[in-house]
Amino acid sequence: MLLIILWLLLILFFSVVPVQGLQTGHPTDKIAHFIIYGLTALLFFRFLRRGMSLIMTTFLSILFSSLYGFLIELIQHTLPWREFSLLDGASNLSGAIVFSAIYAIREYKIKNQI
């Protein structure tokens, strides 16, 4: 749990500090969002997997990481040096779905020795 909290705080920090250079419109920004929130979903997945089904773990991992990403976007909307972006939110959700799905398939195959 500590790792998740530290990771979320790290994302928050880098999401609110003023930046120069790459901004929301740059394609690498979307790739970064995809990877960062995919990794966030994996951290949630590994934490939640201990006590629930594979389907519920996958769903909640996607939900929690995507909601956190949306919350960060809302926070950025209030900052004059940042901006809200639905495309960033879509990249967050996409990363969470893809990473969680891959990890869930991996878990399923390991459990069923496929």
C-alpha positions in Angstrom: 0.0 0.0 0.0 2.9 2.3 0.8 4.2 1.9 -2.8 0.8 2.9 -4.2 0.6 6.0 -2.0 4.1 7.1 -2.9 3.4 6.5 -6.6 0.2 8.6 -6.4 2.0 11.4 -4.6 4.7 11.4 -7.3 2.1 11.6 -10.0 0.4 14.5 -8.2 3.7 16.3 -7.7 4.7 16.1 -11.4 1.1 17.0 -12.4 0.9 20.3 -10.6 4.4 21.8 -10.9 4.8 24.4 -13.6 6.5 22.9 -16.7 8.1 24.3 -19.9 8.5 22.3 -23.0 6.2 19.4 -23.8 2.6 20.2 -23.2 -0.8 18.5 -23.6 -0.8 18.8 -27.4 2.4 16.8 -28.0 2.0 13.1 -28.9 4.6 12.0 -26.3 2.4 13.5 -23.6 -0.3 11.0 -24.5 2.2 8.1 -24.5 3.4 9.2 -21.0 -0.2 9.3 -19.7 -0.9 5.9 -21.2 2.2 4.4 -19.5 1.9 6.2 -16.2 -1.7 5.3 -15.6 -1.1 1.8 -17.0 1.5 1.3 -14.3 -0.9 2.9 -11.7 -3.5 0.3 -12.7 -0.9 -2.5 -12.2 -0.1 -1.3 -8.8 -3.7 -1.2 -7.8 -4.1 -4.7 -9.4 -1.3 -6.2 -7.4 -2.6 -4.7 -4.2 -6.3 -5.7 -4.8 -5.6 -9.2 -6.2 -5.0 -10.6 -2.8 -8.6 -10.5 -1.7 -10.9 -10.6 -4.7 -11.8 -12.2 -8.0 -9.8 -11.6 -11.1 -12.7 -9.8 -12.8 -13.3 -7.5 -9.8 -9.6 -6.8 -9.4 -9.3 -5.8 -13.1 -12.4 -3.6 -12.9 -11.4 -1.8 -9.8 -7.8 -1.3 -11.0 -9.1 0.4 -14.1 -11.7 2.4 -12.1 -9.3 3.6 -9.4 -6.5 4.6 -11.7 -8.8 6.3 -14.2 -10.6 8.2 -11.4 -7.3 9.3 -10.0 -6.2 10.5 -13.5 -9.5 12.4 -13.9 -9.0 14.0 -10.4 -5.6 15.1 -11.5 -7.1 16.7 -14.6 -9.6 18.6 -12.5 -6.8 19.8 -10.2 -4.9 21.0 -13.3 -7.9 22.8 -14.5 -7.7 25.1 -11.5 -4.0 25.9 -12.0 -3.1 28.8 -14.3 0.0 27.0 -15.6 -1.8 23.7 -16.4 -4.8 22.8 -18.4 -7.6 20.2 -18.4 -7.5 17.8 -21.3 -10.1 15.1 -22.1 -7.4 13.5 -24.4 -5.2 13.1 -21.4 -8.1 11.5 -19.6 -8.7 9.1 -22.5 -5.0 8.2 -22.5 -5.1 7.5 -18.8 -8.2 5.3 -19.3 -6.6 3.5 -22.3 -3.4 2.8 -20.4 -5.3 1.5 -17.4 -7.5 -0.8 -19.5 -4.6 -2.2 -21.6 -2.2 -2.8 -18.8 -4.9 -4.3 -16.6 -6.2 -6.6 -19.3 -2.7 -7.8 -20.1 -2.0 -8.5 -16.5 -5.4 -10.2 -15.9 -4.8 -12.5 -18.9 -1.3 -13.3 -17.5 -2.8 -14.1 -14.1 -5.5 -16.2 -15.7 -3.0 -18.2 -17.7 -0.8 -18.8 -14.7 -3.7 -19.9 -12.6 -5.0 -22.3 -15.3 -1.7 -23.3 -16.7 -2.6 -22.4 -20.2 
